Amino acid sequence: MNINQRLWIPLHLAIYAIVIALTLPLSAQDQEEPEKKANPELGHTQCFLEPLKKKVYLGEPIYLYVTLINRMTLGGKPRTMNANSDLNPSASLNIQFYSQDEPHNVRRFIFEPEQDATLLQKYNIILDYGEYWNYPVTVCASPATISGFIVDKPGRYVFSGGLQIVIDGRMAQFVFPPCEVEILPPPDDEVALYDSLCYPETALALQQPGRAQDAVIEDLRKLLAERPDSLYAPHLHFTVSAYAFLKGDNQDALEQITQALNAGDGSIPRECMLYQRAQINIKLGDIESVVRDLHTIQLINPKSHFVTPEDLFSKKYLMLDAENAIINDMWPLYEP
């Protein structure tokens, strides 16, 4: 696997994972929320799932943030949390959902990471009392539906699940409180474009551009040319940009991600797009833009996993100003 592919691992699912939803109902036992093991040191530490948008149109990827807030105490006093997150969702993250119209038909996501599981990153998380850490999970593709999208009918959907994470050397298990996302039918003037997206290989491309077929990307480019103002356009630009970057066409990748950012409709986590643009600009030699975008991520979300100390790409350019980043040899530059 080349360096470009390694760099993109954090982005889609913050880890290039494809999400598959099983449509078989869970057993009654599975549907019950597991009890969290008592650990008095955790205090009122919170871990929850939160949608980027509470209303999403059919065909749009659903972005869910996994958030951890430190409420640990020791002897009644606030204390610092030292946690280790293995961003391998197949091992540590469980998400399930159901439609409010079919509350007994609970479907569970199964995450299938990239073949080289060693590329999935582990993060050491240090949080003072009251601080938080989060990362976005992308939910889009499923081979279990005809359209290829994990949710293919309008309605109100309830998402829940849980996270296992190591805190101070001990495994802690959290159960997510339910959160709701309303899936809307496409507006009348978007129906034709939505229908053009309803193929498993297209949904897969939106979830995981690294596995997109050339023909699918060409189709997305045609749709963008025909409907540049479509509500789906930011997602298509985002996908085409990631694909172009992986193919080494950095200028096209930059143009596509810039258009996605300019749309500014809030349908994609802005930190994901800024991180994507920063990695493109390092290939183009625009160090000043790299530093600016990474600092913007810090302003948007100071505890985003994209700017943790364990992310060497971010660490280097957040530590150094634009001039020093060019001449400094403490950290290897990411060269094509």
C-alpha positions in Angstrom: 0.0 0.0 0.0 1.5 3.4 -1.0 1.9 6.5 1.2 -1.2 8.2 -0.4 -3.4 5.3 0.7 -1.9 5.4 4.2 -2.6 9.1 4.5 -6.3 8.7 3.6 -7.0 6.0 6.2 -8.3 8.6 8.8 -10.8 10.3 6.5 -13.7 8.1 5.5 -14.9 6.8 8.8 -11.9 8.5 9.8 -10.6 5.2 8.8 -11.7 4.0 5.3 -14.1 1.5 6.6 -17.1 0.3 4.7 -20.3 -0.1 6.7 -22.6 -2.9 6.0 -26.0 -3.1 7.6 -27.5 -6.5 8.4 -31.3 -6.4 7.8 -32.0 -9.4 10.0 -33.8 -8.4 13.2 -31.7 -8.9 16.4 -32.9 -11.3 19.0 -34.7 -9.8 22.0 -31.6 -10.2 24.1 -29.5 -8.4 21.6 -32.0 -5.5 21.4 -31.6 -4.8 25.2 -28.9 -2.3 26.0 -26.1 -4.0 27.8 -25.4 -2.8 31.3 -22.2 -0.7 31.8 -19.9 -2.4 34.2 -19.6 -0.4 37.4 -16.4 1.6 37.6 -16.7 4.3 40.3 -13.6 6.1 39.0 -15.4 7.0 35.7 -17.8 9.2 37.7 -20.2 10.7 35.2 -18.0 10.4 32.2 -20.1 10.6 29.1 -19.8 8.8 25.7 -22.5 9.4 23.1 -23.3 9.3 19.4 -24.4 12.6 17.8 -25.5 13.2 14.2 -23.8 16.1 12.3 -27.3 16.9 10.9 -30.6 15.8 12.3 -32.2 15.9 8.9 -30.5 14.2 5.9 -31.8 13.5 2.4 -31.9 10.1 0.9 -28.6 9.4 -0.8 -26.6 11.7 1.5 -24.0 10.0 3.7 -24.9 10.1 7.4 -22.2 11.5 9.6 -22.3 10.4 13.3 -19.8 11.8 15.9 -18.6 9.5 18.6 -17.8 11.8 21.5 -16.2 11.1 24.9 -16.3 13.7 27.7 -14.1 13.3 30.8 -16.1 13.5 34.1 -13.7 11.3 36.1 -13.0 12.1 39.8 -10.7 10.8 42.4 -11.6 11.3 46.0 -14.3 13.6 44.9 -11.9 15.8 42.9 -11.7 16.2 39.1 -8.9 14.1 37.5 -7.2 13.7 34.1 -8.2 10.9 31.8 -5.7 8.8 30.0 -7.4 6.7 27.4 -6.4 4.6 24.4 -8.7 4.4 21.5 -8.2 1.7 18.9 -9.9 3.1 15.8 -10.7 -0.4 14.6 -14.5 -0.2 14.6 -14.9 -3.9 14.0 -13.3 -4.5 17.4 -14.4 -1.5 19.5 -17.5 0.2 18.0 -21.1 -1.0 17.7 -23.8 1.0 16.0 -27.3 -0.2 15.4 -30.5 1.5 14.2 -34.1 1.1 13.5 -36.9 3.0 11.8 -39.6 4.4 14.1 -42.1 2.8 11.8 -40.5 -0.6 12.4 -39.1 -0.5 16.0 -38.6 -4.2 16.2 -36.5 -4.4 13.1 -33.2 -3.4 14.6 -30.3 -3.5 12.2 -26.7 -3.6 13.2 -23.7 -2.3 11.4 -20.7 -4.5 10.6 -17.6 -2.7 9.9 -15.1 -4.2 7.5 -11.7 -2.3 7.7 -9.2 -2.2 4.9 -7.3 -5.4 4.4 -4.1 -4.0 6.0 -5.5 -3.6 9.5 -2.1 -2.5 10.8 -2.8 0.9 9.1 -5.8 1.6 11.5 -4.5 4.1 14.0 -4.5 3.9 17.7 -4.8 7.2 19.7 -3.7 8.1 23.2 -6.2 10.5 24.5 -5.4 12.8 27.4 -8.4 14.8 28.6 -8.6 17.2 31.6 -11.8 17.2 33.5 -14.6 18.5 31.3 -12.7 18.1 28.0 -13.9 16.0 25.1 -12.6 14.0 22.2 -14.5 12.9 19.1 -14.3 11.5 15.6 -16.8 11.2 12.8 -18.2 7.9 11.5 -19.4 7.8 7.9 -22.5 5.8 7.3 -23.5 5.4 3.7 -23.1 2.1 1.8 -24.7 -1.3 2.2 -24.9 -4.2 -0.2 -28.0 -5.3 1.7 -30.2 -2.8 -0.2 -31.1 -2.5 -3.9 -30.0 1.1 -4.0 -26.8 0.4 -2.2 -27.5 3.0 0.5 -27.7 1.9 4.0 -31.0 3.8 4.5 -33.2 3.6 1.4 -36.6 4.8 2.8 -37.6 8.1 4.3 -38.5 8.2 7.9 -37.3 8.8 11.4 -34.4 6.5 12.4 -33.0 5.9 15.9 -29.3 5.2 16.2 -27.6 3.7 19.3 -24.8 1.2 20.2 -21.7 1.4 22.3 -18.0 1.9 22.5 -15.2 -0.1 24.2 -12.2 2.0 25.2 -9.2 1.5 27.5 -9.1 4.1 30.3 -6.1 4.0 32.7 -5.3 0.5 31.5 -8.7 -0.9 32.2 -11.4 -1.7 29.6 -14.4 0.5 29.9 -17.7 -0.1 28.1 -20.1 2.7 27.2 -23.6 2.5 25.9 -24.7 5.3 23.6 -28.0 6.9 24.4 -30.3 6.8 21.4 -30.1 9.7 18.9 -32.5 10.4 16.1 -31.9 11.3 12.4 -34.8 12.1 10.0 -34.2 10.9 6.5 -36.1 13.1 4.0 -37.1 12.2 0.4 -35.2 14.1 -2.2 -36.9 17.4 -3.3 -38.8 17.1 -6.6 -36.0 18.8 -8.6 -33.4 16.3 -7.1 -35.2 13.0 -7.8 -33.6 12.4 -11.1 -30.1 12.9 -9.7 -30.9 10.8 -6.7 -32.0 8.0 -9.0 -28.7 8.3 -10.8 -26.9 7.6 -7.5 -28.9 4.5 -6.6 -26.4 1.9 -7.5 -24.3 -0.2 -5.0 -21.0 0.8 -6.7 -22.0 4.6 -6.4 -22.9 4.3 -2.7 -19.6 2.5 -2.1 -17.7 5.3 -3.9 -19.3 7.9 -1.6 -18.4 5.8 1.4 -14.9 4.7 0.3 -13.4 6.6 -2.7 -10.3 4.5 -2.6 -12.4 1.6 -3.9 -14.4 3.6 -6.5 -14.5 2.4 -10.1 -13.2 4.8 -12.8 -16.6 4.7 -14.6 -18.4 5.7 -11.4 -16.2 8.7 -10.9 -16.7 9.8 -14.5 -20.5 9.5 -13.9 -20.2 11.7 -10.8 -18.3 14.3 -12.8 -21.1 14.3 -15.4 -23.7 14.8 -12.7 -21.7 17.7 -11.3 -21.5 19.3 -14.7 -25.2 19.0 -15.2 -26.3 20.0 -11.7 -23.5 22.0 -10.0 -26.0 23.5 -7.6 -27.5 20.2 -6.5 -27.8 19.4 -2.8 -25.7 16.3 -3.5 -22.9 18.3 -5.2 -20.7 18.8 -2.0 -20.7 15.0 -1.5 -19.8 14.3 -5.1 -17.0 16.9 -5.0 -15.7 15.5 -1.8 -15.6 12.0 -3.3 -14.1 13.0 -6.6 -11.4 15.0 -4.7 -10.4 12.0 -2.6 -10.3 9.8 -5.7 -8.2 12.3 -7.7 -5.8 12.6 -4.8 -5.3 8.9 -4.6 -4.7 8.8 -8.4 -2.0 11.6 -8.0 -4.0 14.4 -9.7 -3.5 16.9 -6.9 -4.6 20.0 -8.8 -7.9 18.4 -9.7 -8.2 17.1 -6.1 -7.7 20.7 -4.8 -10.3 22.2 -7.2 -12.9 19.6 -6.2 -12.4 19.9 -2.4 -12.4 23.7 -2.7 -15.8 23.5 -4.4 -17.1 21.2 -1.6 -15.8 23.7 1.0 -17.4 26.6 -0.8 -20.8 25.0 -0.8 -20.7 25.4 3.0 -24.1 23.7 3.6 -22.9 21.7 6.7 -23.7 18.3 5.2 -20.0 17.2 5.6 -17.9 17.7 8.7 -15.8 20.8 7.8 -12.8 19.4 9.7 -12.8 16.4 7.3 -12.7 18.6 4.3 -10.0 20.9 5.7 -7.8 17.9 6.6 -8.3 16.5 3.1 -7.3 19.9 1.6 -4.2 20.1 3.9 -3.0 16.8 2.6 -3.5 17.8 -1.0 -1.7 21.1 -0.4 1.4 19.5 1.1 1.7 17.6 -2.2 1.4 20.9 -4.1 4.0 22.6 -1.8 1.6 25.2 -0.3 2.8 24.9 3.3 1.1 28.1 4.3 -2.3 26.8 3.4 -1.6 23.5 5.2 -0.8 25.3 8.4 -3.8 27.6 8.0 -6.2 24.7 7.5 -4.9 22.7 10.4 -5.2 25.7 12.7 -8.7 26.2 11.5 -9.5 22.6 12.5 -8.2 23.4 16.0 -10.5 26.4 16.2 -13.5 24.4 14.9 -12.9 21.3 17.1 -9.9 21.5 19.4 -10.2 17.8 20.3 -10.8 16.5 16.8 -8.8 13.3 16.2 -7.4 15.0 13.1 -5.3 17.2 15.2 -4.3 14.9 18.0 -0.5 14.7 18.9 -0.5 11.1 17.6 -1.3 12.3 14.0 2.3 13.1 12.9 1.1 15.0 9.8 -0.9 17.5 11.9 1.7 17.5 14.7 4.5 18.6 12.4 2.7 21.5 10.8 0.9 22.7 14.0 4.3 22.8 15.8 6.0 24.8 13.1 5.2 27.9 11.2 5.2 27.9 7.4 8.8 28.9 6.9 10.2 26.4 9.5 8.1 23.6 8.2 10.0 23.8 4.9 13.5 23.7 6.3 12.9 21.6 9.4 14.2 18.0 9.2 12.9 16.7 12.5 9.9 15.1 10.8 9.9 13.5 7.4 7.9 15.3 4.7 5.1 13.4 3.1 6.4 13.2 -0.4 4.6 11.6 -3.4 
